[in-house]
Amino acid sequence: MLFSTIFTAIALPLLAAASPIELQRRAGGPAIVPLAANCTLINPLPHASLHPGNATISGYLPSSNFSSSYHLYSWYIPQPDFESQNARWSNCIQQCNGFPGCVSAFMAYSAPLPKGWLGLAGGELEVGCFMYNQTLTPLDFVVAEKGQYVNATAGNIYCPRATPATANTSVKSTASKKTPVKVVA
């Protein structure tokens, strides 16, 4: 009895100690990768230029032709969602940025869950994030059914490629540096 008590008193702290075991990559969504400082996010939603400062437009979704041709990945979250729309959109676009080949994303509230999604019946209205390997244009959107795809946000990620090194790279540039614009409506 005394031996088991002493053994337990010694063994438990040793078992609870932190282990230097490296974590393996696990299945799940794309990695969240923040946009680089030189990247621009362009809003392709129809009429976005008519609503300066308002990045959301209700009642549009990418056409089924566009989605079937360029869809890479999507996720859904049940409503009500307790994250702010900006935080949720940031997650969506940064996951697109972390997914190889993804160049545009679309997120909307009240997006119908597809039939068979994770074995569910489908049809429930949820928050949806959709990622594509083709840039979206205003012509790629169609009008959604009333009450669906509301508070939608979309973005095309544009990151200029680094200029190749030349023989004159050791010469200091006198050009002024400009702060990049993050979001263009």
Secondary structure, DSSP 8 states (H G I E B T S, - for coil): -HHHHHHHHHHHHHHHS---------SSS-------TT-EEE--STTGGGSTT---BSSEEE-HHHHHHHEEEEEEEESS--S-HHHHHHHHHHHHHHSTT--EEEEEEEEE--TTGGG-----EEEEEEEESS---GGGEEE--TTSSEEEEEEEEE--------TTTTS-----------EE-
